[in-house]
């Protein structure tokens, strides 16, 4: 059987499964923030359908389709994962789970984590059981992460962490945090370590940052003599910068893909409903028809660029085990 035949069979089976298992409510556009499922210990599902959809997708490993099965994924190839995404878009299926754990921490753990760390954290991420936040920026260390001052004192089998993070997205709702801390004050890039810890650990506190809109996902996060076990150190001591750069590469890919959402109808279908058709069955307004065609071409080029970037990142990582140098990191 050829790869094309395999892909055709997989696409057909995927479409059939989605049609049979995705609740109709989960095929409608998001109306508010509650319609996005972030999971976690304290997550309250907005409907039975939202809960059912997460359970169905996680049970099949399709919340993280390319992750290995032993870590909660489905072990799909990149091509199969692309087909899954296309079929979900075709049916307007919502993502079953939004997660910094999926987009950022998971890939870093797959590359740098020990087997114990992977088996401890990755399945919980895949099932939406733990919600993660990112502890990078500080009040005096924004884009210059090497200037961060949040410090860890070595106490043998654990660290004692003191300091502050800022702009921690959803820090007040997260269960755990992946965090950059300074473990060597004599060095900059090579004196940073990457650690994980529970947000309910004594000494951790958050304070929401109010924006002019009155709403904000951002928080200040404070650490006051927080105990962090060394078993939660990802990678090697003082080599957290390598983990951070790798994670940021995946974060950029995730941010770029945010524009790939789908509408319940195509742009041309919406326009036809509003403006009607001419005697040849085309959109009646020729100027609008031209503008939509131009938009469709730009959208196709944008998606092709995103796909090419993702393939480039994967190719470099597979061949050299390193991460491409990206401007601004």
Secondary structure, 3 states (H helix, E strand, C coil): CCHHHHHHHHHHHHHHHHHHHCCHHHHCCCCCHHHCCCCCCCCCCCCHHHHHHHHHHHHHCHHHCCCCHHHCCCCCCHHHHHHHHHHHHHCCCCCCCCCHHHHHHHHHHHHHCCHHHHHHHHHHHHHCCCCEEEECCECCECCCHHHCCCEEEECCCEEEEEEEECCCCCCCCCCEEEEEEECCCCCCHHHEEEEEEECCCCCEEEEECCCCCCCCCCEEEEEEEEEEEHHHEECCCCEHHHHHHHHHHHHHHHHHHHHHCCCCCCHHHHHHHHHCECCCCCECCHHHHHHHHHHHHHHHHHHHHHHHHHHHHHHHHHHHCCCCCCCCC
